[in-house]
Amino acid sequence: RRARNRGDRLLAWLDAIHDAALAGQKEHDRLVLAKSQMERRLKQRRASSKLPGLVELVMSRPLVSAGMIQDRLKVTKQGALNMVGELGLREMTGRGRFRAWGIV
């Protein structure tokens, strides 16, 4: 409900901003941790490996599909599935076909 007192409204608004900032910081920390874990799997790879491109794609999108990986990284569908397996991404759709992966 809307408070009549301007001070109460201001405090509620500042509280909401603070809570949103904390949630954003928590999400940022989670994504940084996920990226560092995926980058650990990139060590000892060839310079021509497309796995770093997949890491960047996964970090820029909430969900990625095999077709999306195939188009962006110019690999085959099976290559995209193999790369997803190497990174250990979590399957988000719960389906056998038209699957999508993301960071949890």
HELIX and SHEET records of a PDB file:
HELIX    1   1 ARG A    6  ARG A   40  1                                  35    
HELIX    2   2 LEU A   51  SER A   60  1                                  10    
HELIX    3   3 ALA A   66  LEU A   73  1                                   8    
HELIX    4   4 LYS A   77  LEU A   87  1                                  11    
SHEET    1   A 3 VAL A  64  SER A  65  0                                        
SHEET    2   A 3 ALA A 100  GLY A 102 -1                                        
SHEET    3   A 3 ARG A  90  GLU A  91 -1                                        
END                                                                             
